[in-house]
Amino acid sequence: MWKRSHSSIHSLSIILLTHFMKELGLGLFLIGLLSLVLPFVGLKSMLLTWVDQWGPTMAWTIRGGITLLGLVLYLAFRNRD
């Protein structure tokens, strides 16, 4: 009986973790995508203004990295629910 409840708690924690990772990935992807598009329309994101302090090349690298990380997390955990 103890193993059964321990197993169901473990299953629930895995489900919650995969759901969280999928949502985190989607959020990072959308924030990254928005930060990639906004400069072309003449706007700046308040969340990622700190990346501009390192120069344009590093700023674009960070924006692209955030977008790519979000996409990878979302795609890795999307079908695990």
SULWOVEN-V234536 format. One record per residue. N is the residue number from 0. RES is the residue in one letter. BURIAL is b if it has 16 or more other C-alpha atoms within 10 Angstrom, else e. Layout:
# SULWOVEN-V234536
N|RES|BURIAL / N|RES|BURIAL
This chain:
# SULWOVEN-V234536
0|M|e / 1|W|e / 2|K|e / 3|R|e / 4|S|e / 5|H|e / 6|S|e / 7|S|e / 8|I|e / 9|H|e / 10|S|e / 11|L|e / 12|S|e / 13|I|e / 14|I|e / 15|L|e / 16|L|e / 17|T|b / 18|H|b / 19|F|e / 20|M|b / 21|K|b / 22|E|b / 23|L|b / 24|G|b / 25|L|b / 26|G|b / 27|L|b / 28|F|b / 29|L|b / 30|I|b / 31|G|b / 32|L|b / 33|L|e / 34|S|b / 35|L|b / 36|V|e / 37|L|e / 38|P|e / 39|F|e / 40|V|e / 41|G|e / 42|L|e / 43|K|e / 44|S|e / 45|M|e / 46|L|e / 47|L|e / 48|T|e / 49|W|e / 50|V|b / 51|D|e / 52|Q|e / 53|W|e / 54|G|e / 55|P|e / 56|T|e / 57|M|e / 58|A|b / 59|W|b / 60|T|e / 61|I|b / 62|R|b / 63|G|b / 64|G|e / 65|I|b / 66|T|b / 67|L|b / 68|L|b / 69|G|b / 70|L|b / 71|V|b / 72|L|b / 73|Y|b / 74|L|e / 75|A|e / 76|F|b / 77|R|b / 78|N|e / 79|R|e / 80|D|e
